Amino acid sequence: MVKTNIEKIPVSVVIPTYNRILKLFRLLKSLDTLNPAPDEIIIIDDNSQDGTKKLLKKWNKLKRSYKKKVILKGIKKGPADSRNSGLFNSNNDLVAFTDDDVVVDKYWIKQITAQLIKNHKKRLAGVGGIVKSFHNDILSQYYVEHKILEPPINLTYLPTVNCCFRKKPLINVGGFDTSFHFAGGEDTDLCLRLRKKGFWFVRERKALVYHDFSPNFFDFCKTWIKYGKGTQLAIYKLKRKIND
């Protein structure tokens, strides 16, 4: 007998988006397969010009097992600002993050929240998951092989493509730094500030998302430049705060 009621987990999922209507549509379809489902999904549009707003307005009217929120920004301010909008408008003590260019595994919510729900140590602030690839091209496999979008071995930070945090520590450190106007470094900066306060993170290998890496070499180079610039900025900001 097929279950008509899907179990829900008290977590808010925050997803920033910008001009990726087709990829966002694919993500929305995968979110409907989640079992257990999250209590709430919040999508923040960073002033897209490709029809994303219309898609989200239609999606927001659909009946789903989870609550939905759509935040439409009138000015493009970047993913850090979008994630803050979702974070500060969320209704749960756990907040998960992912991106609009992924597909989530059916059991993603169950796995990404499990350790935070079971482990009541207050200094455990977040959990990071594993990122697989849609494609088998050489650049996509490079990202996967070198775990570019996964937490590093020393767990100094959690990439926001696949992670979950306790909400209170994020609020206490002020959320994401909105001076990061591009994708890259804002999650590192956030986690470095959390680590400075004595918080720590863990990895969950069963929490899976599948990323649509670009097979284009020029996109690959631009991504690395942004990641390098963002990481350098995050380290600079942390050193400046320590020296102040």
N, C-alpha and C positions, 0 to 999 in steps of 0.2 A: 504494500500500500504506500502510495506517494504522500509524503508529508506536505501539508498545505501551509503550515506555520514554520518558518525558519527561525532557529535560535539566533538571538542577537547578543552581541558583546558590547559593553558600555565604553565605546571608543568613538571619537570623531575623526574622520578621514579628511585631510586638507589637501586640495589639489589646485595648484596655480596653473593657468593656461594662457597661451597667447598665440593666435594665428595658426592653430593646428587642428582645424575643425575635423578633418578625417581621422586623425590619430585620436583625438578626444572622443569621437563617436565610438571608435573601437574600444577605448578604455571603458566607456560607460557600459558597453555590452558586457565586458568582463566583470565589472563591478556587480552586475545583476546575478552572476554565478556564485558569488561569495556565500559560503555556508560553513560556519555561522556568518551572519551579516553584521556589519557595524551598526551602532545605534544611529549614526549621523554621517552624512557625506556633505562636505562643503567645497564648492568649486568657485574659484575666484578668477574672473576674466580680467586681464590686464589691458583693457581697451582694444580688443581684437577688431580687425577690419575685414574679416573673411567669412562672416556669417555665424561665428561662434555664439554671439549673443542670442540670435534667434534659436539656435540649437539648444542652448541652456534654458531659455524660457519655455520651450516645449518639454524638455526633460523635467523641468521643475514641476510641471503639471501632472506628470505621470504618477500613478500610485505604485509605491514600492514598499517593501518591508521596513526600510530604513527611512529616517527623516532626511530631508534635503534642504540645502540652503544654496542660493546662488548670489554671489556678490559681483556686481558689474561696476568696474572702475571707469571713471571718465577720463583719466589721464594715465598713461603708461608709466609705472614707477618701478617695475622690476619684480622678480620672484620673491625677494626677501620681504618687500612690502606686502605682496599678495599672501604669503604664508602668515605674516603677522595678522592680516585681516581675518584669515581663517582661524588662527590660534585664539585671538581675543574674542571671537564670536562663537567659539565652540562651547558645547554644553556638557562635556565629559571630562573626567580627571585624566584620561589617557587621550593623546592626540597622535595619530599616525600621519605620515607624509608620504606621498608618491608624486609622480609627474605625469603629464598628459601624453607622453610618448611611450608608455608601457602598457602591458596587459598583466593583470594580477592573477596569480594562481588561485584556484578555487578556495584553498584553505589559508590564504595569506593572512586574513584578519585573526584567525585562531592562532596561527604560529607567531606572528609578530607581537601579539599581546601576551602570550602565555607566560613568559618569564616575569613580566611586570606584574601580572595578576597573582602569580604564585609567590614571588619574592617580595616580602614587605620591607626590605631594607631601604630606608629612606634615601640613602646616597646612590642607589641604583636609579639613574635618571632616564636611560634609554636603551633600546634594542635595535640593532641593525641586521638586515637580512641579506640574502644572496641575489645577485643580478645575473640572469641568463640573457642570451641574445636570440632575436628572431631569425637572424641570418647566419650563414656560414662563410661569408666573405672574410678575407684576411684581416681587415680592419676591425670588424665586429669580433672576430676571434681573439684579436690582440687585446681588446677591452676586457673580454671575459677571462682570458688566460692570465692577465696581469691584475685582475680584480680591481679595475680602475674605479668602478662605482660601488665598491664594497668597503666596509670598515677596514682600516689597516690592521696589521697584526697586533700592534700595541694599543688598538682601540682608542686612539686619541680623538677621533671624531666619527660621526655617522653621516654618510651621504643621504640627503633627503629624498632620493629616489625610492628608498625602501627602509623606513625606520619608524619607530614609535617612541614617544617620550611621555613621561609624567608631565602634566600641564604646569603644575605649580613651580617647579624649578625654572622652566622656560620663562614664565611670567616674572619670576623674581630677578632674573638677569636681564629683563627688558626685551625678551624676544630676539628676533633676527635684526641685525644692524642694517637699516634701510639705505645706508650709504653705498652698499653693494647693489649697483643698478643692473648687473648682469648675473647670469647663472654661473656660479663658480666662486667658492670661497666663503659664501655666507653661512653655509652649514659648518664649515671648519671653524670659522670665527665663533659661532654660537657654542660649539662644543668645547673649544678652548676656554671660553669664559666659564662654562659649567665645570670643567676640570679644575680650573683655578679655585672654584668654590668647594672643591672636594667631592664632586660627583663623579661617577664612573659609568661605563657602558658594557654591554655584553653583545655577543653575536648569536643569531639564531639561524642555523643553516637550513632549516625547513621552511623558512619564510621566503617565498620566491616571487620575483616579478621578472617579466621578460621585456627587455628594452629594445627599441627600434633604433639601433645604432646606424648612423649614416655610412654607406660604403664609399662616399666621396672623400678623396684624399684632402682636398682643400677644407672641407668641413672638419675633418680630423685635425688638421693643423690649427684651425680657428678654435676648436674646442680645447686643445692643449694650451694655446696661448691664454685663453680665458681662465682655465684651471690654474695655470702658473701665476697669472696676475692676481687672481683671487686669493690663492694660498699665501702669496707673498704679502698681500695687504692684511690678511688675517693675522699673520705672525707679527707684522709691524705694529698693528693695533694692540696686540697683547703685550709686546715688549714696552710700548709707550705707556700702557696702563700700569705695568709693573714698576717702571721707573718714576712715575708721577708721585 
